[in-house]
Amino acid sequence: MAAAALRGGVRRFPWLCNVLLYAGLFAAGDAAQQLWRRRRRPGGGGGPPPDWAQTRRVALVALAFHGNFSYVWLRALERALPGRRPAAVLAKVLCDQLLGAPVAVLAFYTGMSILQKKEDIFSDCRKKFWNTYKTGLMYWPFVQLSNFILVPVYLRTAYTGLCGFLWATFICFSQQSGDGTAKSAFVWFQREEEPAGRDRERDHASTAQSTPVIENCVL
């Protein structure tokens, strides 16, 4: 029932529904990565609280640019290369990765830098664009392949936003702490794991040392 109502709403207001769903899912990706990073810190949630102002900035960039760009771009691709024939689908994927993907990455880093009021709004682009683009090539071609084959045109931006949830967790992490490579995310994860592991080892050792003392007192 709810799914039918959602499809009906998207059919009736395709632009509005697609853009809002895209922006909401992208912002949720940033919130998820902030909460995950906080949870992975030693102590299980210590440190500063999540930066919700950052999440609002992500939502604004996704709402003002990415959702609209995706909606117009995907429809333009379908008009230029209509149908689901293998040649048409592969051509759309190629165009998307050669033209659409670089624009989206550049717009994200630049838009976030503008909202954060950085002096050099192109600094992140220079440092992280190429790495981020190459990382995206390991993910987005497969997403868009399924998008162009399985998803009707009026739902494609919403589907891109759904898959963009995972991408948002990565690119938001890269914008704040990483360098645009998947390796930086894995290195961070391992670095956060090691102190927590050491804390558990110390606790276990302390427990083991205190046990004989308790036993001697009992005897």
One Martini backbone bead per residue (centre of mass of N, CA, C, O) as a GRO file, in nm:
protein
  219
    1MET     BB    1   0.061   0.061  -0.024
    2ALA     BB    2   0.301   0.253   0.019
    3ALA     BB    3   0.439   0.189  -0.249
    4ALA     BB    4   0.205   0.284  -0.426
    5ALA     BB    5   0.202   0.577  -0.319
    6LEU     BB    6   0.491   0.643  -0.401
    7ARG     BB    7   0.461   0.592  -0.704
    8GLY     BB    8   0.235   0.797  -0.744
    9GLY     BB    9   0.397   1.046  -0.649
   10VAL     BB   10   0.628   1.021  -0.858
   11ARG     BB   11   0.445   1.042  -1.109
   12ARG     BB   12   0.320   1.324  -1.032
   13PHE     BB   13   0.615   1.421  -0.879
   14PRO     BB   14   0.911   1.361  -0.998
   15TRP     BB   15   1.106   1.585  -0.923
   16LEU     BB   16   1.049   1.625  -0.620
   17CYS     BB   17   1.081   1.330  -0.522
   18ASN     BB   18   1.364   1.271  -0.629
   19VAL     BB   19   1.519   1.504  -0.492
   20LEU     BB   20   1.436   1.447  -0.196
   21LEU     BB   21   1.540   1.156  -0.183
   22TYR     BB   22   1.830   1.213  -0.255
   23ALA     BB   23   1.899   1.418  -0.028
   24GLY     BB   24   1.818   1.239   0.214
   25LEU     BB   25   2.017   1.002   0.156
   26PHE     BB   26   2.278   1.166   0.155
   27ALA     BB   27   2.253   1.277   0.444
   28ALA     BB   28   2.239   0.997   0.578
   29GLY     BB   29   2.528   0.917   0.502
   30ASP     BB   30   2.667   1.127   0.680
   31ALA     BB   31   2.540   1.046   0.949
   32ALA     BB   32   2.644   0.754   0.949
   33GLN     BB   33   2.953   0.815   0.945
   34GLN     BB   34   2.957   0.974   1.209
   35LEU     BB   35   2.840   0.756   1.397
   36TRP     BB   36   3.049   0.538   1.329
   37ARG     BB   37   3.303   0.691   1.415
   38ARG     BB   38   3.213   0.731   1.708
   39ARG     BB   39   3.177   0.427   1.777
   40ARG     BB   40   3.487   0.344   1.701
   41ARG     BB   41   3.582   0.471   1.932
   42PRO     BB   42   3.727   0.466   2.210
   43GLY     BB   43   3.458   0.376   2.438
   44GLY     BB   44   3.195   0.385   2.272
   45GLY     BB   45   3.126   0.721   2.197
   46GLY     BB   46   3.332   0.913   2.222
   47GLY     BB   47   3.357   1.239   2.207
   48PRO     BB   48   3.231   1.425   1.989
   49PRO     BB   49   2.963   1.515   1.847
   50PRO     BB   50   2.784   1.535   1.594
   51ASP     BB   51   2.783   1.725   1.286
   52TRP     BB   52   2.491   1.864   1.180
   53ALA     BB   53   2.587   2.096   1.001
   54GLN     BB   54   2.721   1.911   0.796
   55THR     BB   55   2.463   1.762   0.710
   56ARG     BB   56   2.320   2.017   0.606
   57ARG     BB   57   2.525   2.076   0.384
   58VAL     BB   58   2.486   1.818   0.229
   59ALA     BB   59   2.184   1.857   0.175
   60LEU     BB   60   2.213   2.122   0.015
   61VAL     BB   61   2.389   2.017  -0.215
   62ALA     BB   62   2.196   1.786  -0.302
   63LEU     BB   63   1.947   1.973  -0.351
   64ALA     BB   64   2.072   2.203  -0.536
   65PHE     BB   65   2.230   1.984  -0.733
   66HIS     BB   66   2.237   1.665  -0.749
   67GLY     BB   67   1.938   1.602  -0.783
   68ASN     BB   68   1.896   1.781  -1.037
   69PHE     BB   69   2.119   1.670  -1.213
   70SER     BB   70   2.025   1.376  -1.217
   71TYR     BB   71   1.748   1.423  -1.341
   72VAL     BB   72   1.842   1.562  -1.606
   73TRP     BB   73   2.064   1.364  -1.699
   74LEU     BB   74   1.904   1.095  -1.720
   75ARG     BB   75   1.697   1.207  -1.927
   76ALA     BB   76   1.901   1.288  -2.145
   77LEU     BB   77   2.013   1.006  -2.194
   78GLU     BB   78   1.743   0.877  -2.282
   79ARG     BB   79   1.699   1.061  -2.529
   80ALA     BB   80   1.975   1.000  -2.672
   81LEU     BB   81   1.960   0.676  -2.546
   82PRO     BB   82   1.731   0.475  -2.607
   83GLY     BB   83   1.671   0.212  -2.416
   84ARG     BB   84   1.784  -0.160  -2.354
   85ARG     BB   85   2.006  -0.196  -2.522
   86PRO     BB   86   2.326  -0.276  -2.490
   87ALA     BB   87   2.444  -0.030  -2.642
   88ALA     BB   88   2.281   0.189  -2.491
   89VAL     BB   89   2.364   0.120  -2.202
   90LEU     BB   90   2.673   0.145  -2.236
   91ALA     BB   91   2.668   0.439  -2.334
   92LYS     BB   92   2.543   0.557  -2.077
   93VAL     BB   93   2.761   0.468  -1.881
   94LEU     BB   94   2.996   0.612  -2.021
   95CYS     BB   95   2.883   0.900  -2.008
   96ASP     BB   96   2.847   0.911  -1.703
   97GLN     BB   97   3.159   0.864  -1.630
   98LEU     BB   98   3.285   1.096  -1.821
   99LEU     BB   99   3.070   1.338  -1.731
  100GLY     BB  100   2.893   1.317  -1.469
  101ALA     BB  101   3.091   1.232  -1.240
  102PRO     BB  102   3.291   1.475  -1.238
  103VAL     BB  103   3.079   1.689  -1.174
  104ALA     BB  104   2.981   1.574  -0.901
  105VAL     BB  105   3.253   1.584  -0.751
  106LEU     BB  106   3.320   1.883  -0.790
  107ALA     BB  107   3.057   1.994  -0.661
  108PHE     BB  108   3.096   1.881  -0.381
  109TYR     BB  109   3.367   2.004  -0.295
  110THR     BB  110   3.295   2.298  -0.363
  111GLY     BB  111   3.031   2.330  -0.204
  112MET     BB  112   3.148   2.262   0.076
  113SER     BB  113   3.361   2.488   0.078
  114ILE     BB  114   3.163   2.721   0.064
  115LEU     BB  115   2.996   2.649   0.326
  116GLN     BB  116   3.278   2.648   0.501
  117LYS     BB  117   3.453   2.900   0.422
  118LYS     BB  118   3.688   2.865   0.242
  119GLU     BB  119   3.946   3.012   0.088
  120ASP     BB  120   3.994   2.742  -0.085
  121ILE     BB  121   3.754   2.590  -0.286
  122PHE     BB  122   3.977   2.395  -0.461
  123SER     BB  123   4.148   2.212  -0.274
  124ASP     BB  124   3.995   1.938  -0.269
  125CYS     BB  125   4.001   1.894  -0.571
  126ARG     BB  126   4.308   1.874  -0.606
  127LYS     BB  127   4.351   1.639  -0.385
  128LYS     BB  128   4.066   1.434  -0.444
  129PHE     BB  129   3.940   1.387  -0.721
  130TRP     BB  130   4.093   1.151  -0.858
  131ASN     BB  131   4.053   0.942  -0.636
  132THR     BB  132   3.742   0.954  -0.629
  133TYR     BB  133   3.690   0.880  -0.921
  134LYS     BB  134   3.830   0.600  -0.914
  135THR     BB  135   3.652   0.484  -0.693
  136GLY     BB  136   3.381   0.518  -0.848
  137LEU     BB  137   3.458   0.304  -1.076
  138MET     BB  138   3.396   0.060  -0.861
  139TYR     BB  139   3.066   0.138  -0.852
  140TRP     BB  140   2.882   0.307  -1.062
  141PRO     BB  141   2.863   0.127  -1.317
  142PHE     BB  142   2.685  -0.091  -1.172
  143VAL     BB  143   2.454   0.087  -1.091
  144GLN     BB  144   2.383   0.201  -1.381
  145LEU     BB  145   2.332  -0.063  -1.516
  146SER     BB  146   2.083  -0.135  -1.343
  147ASN     BB  147   1.927   0.125  -1.395
  148PHE     BB  148   1.899   0.103  -1.718
  149ILE     BB  149   1.762  -0.188  -1.709
  150LEU     BB  150   1.538  -0.184  -1.446
  151VAL     BB  151   1.465   0.122  -1.432
  152PRO     BB  152   1.259   0.359  -1.450
  153VAL     BB  153   1.289   0.685  -1.528
  154TYR     BB  154   1.115   0.809  -1.278
  155LEU     BB  155   1.331   0.638  -1.064
  156ARG     BB  156   1.644   0.695  -1.107
  157THR     BB  157   1.716   0.909  -0.896
  158ALA     BB  158   1.625   0.750  -0.648
  159TYR     BB  159   1.815   0.511  -0.697
  160THR     BB  160   2.075   0.677  -0.687
  161GLY     BB  161   2.027   0.767  -0.393
  162LEU     BB  162   2.026   0.490  -0.264
  163CYS     BB  163   2.319   0.423  -0.361
  164GLY     BB  164   2.436   0.701  -0.246
  165PHE     BB  165   2.454   0.632   0.051
  166LEU     BB  166   2.725   0.485   0.038
  167TRP     BB  167   2.881   0.708  -0.106
  168ALA     BB  168   2.839   0.930   0.109
  169THR     BB  169   3.003   0.798   0.335
  170PHE     BB  170   3.269   0.826   0.175
  171ILE     BB  171   3.281   1.128   0.069
  172CYS     BB  172   3.247   1.256   0.351
  173PHE     BB  173   3.496   1.134   0.471
  174SER     BB  174   3.693   1.251   0.260
  175GLN     BB  175   3.628   1.553   0.314
  176GLN     BB  176   3.717   1.535   0.627
  177SER     BB  177   3.970   1.284   0.631
  178GLY     BB  178   4.043   1.198   0.354
  179ASP     BB  179   4.170   1.124  -0.008
  180GLY     BB  180   3.960   0.936  -0.196
  181THR     BB  181   4.033   0.660  -0.092
  182ALA     BB  182   3.971   0.344   0.015
  183LYS     BB  183   4.224   0.309   0.191
  184SER     BB  184   4.170   0.537   0.399
  185ALA     BB  185   3.924   0.397   0.526
  186PHE     BB  186   4.071   0.135   0.615
  187VAL     BB  187   4.289   0.269   0.788
  188TRP     BB  188   4.099   0.401   0.986
  189PHE     BB  189   3.960   0.145   1.085
  190GLN     BB  190   4.220   0.010   1.197
  191ARG     BB  191   4.302   0.242   1.391
  192GLU     BB  192   4.036   0.214   1.563
  193GLU     BB  193   4.072  -0.088   1.643
  194GLU     BB  194   4.343  -0.102   1.803
  195PRO     BB  195   4.276   0.048   2.068
  196ALA     BB  196   4.036  -0.132   2.143
  197GLY     BB  197   4.203  -0.393   2.161
  198ARG     BB  198   4.398  -0.294   2.380
  199ASP     BB  199   4.184  -0.245   2.596
  200ARG     BB  200   4.089  -0.540   2.616
  201GLU     BB  201   4.365  -0.656   2.699
  202ARG     BB  202   4.397  -0.494   2.960
  203ASP     BB  203   4.143  -0.595   3.100
  204HIS     BB  204   4.219  -0.894   3.093
  205ALA     BB  205   4.484  -0.866   3.252
  206SER     BB  206   4.363  -0.744   3.509
  207THR     BB  207   4.178  -0.982   3.573
  208ALA     BB  208   4.400  -1.201   3.589
  209GLN     BB  209   4.562  -1.061   3.825
  210SER     BB  210   4.316  -1.049   4.039
  211THR     BB  211   4.233  -1.348   4.085
  212PRO     BB  212   4.456  -1.461   4.283
  213VAL     BB  213   4.396  -1.264   4.512
  214ILE     BB  214   4.112  -1.360   4.570
  215GLU     BB  215   4.184  -1.658   4.628
  216ASN     BB  216   4.378  -1.601   4.868
  217CYS     BB  217   4.168  -1.467   5.048
  218VAL     BB  218   3.987  -1.717   5.074
  219LEU     BB  219   4.222  -1.906   5.191
   0.00000   0.00000   0.00000
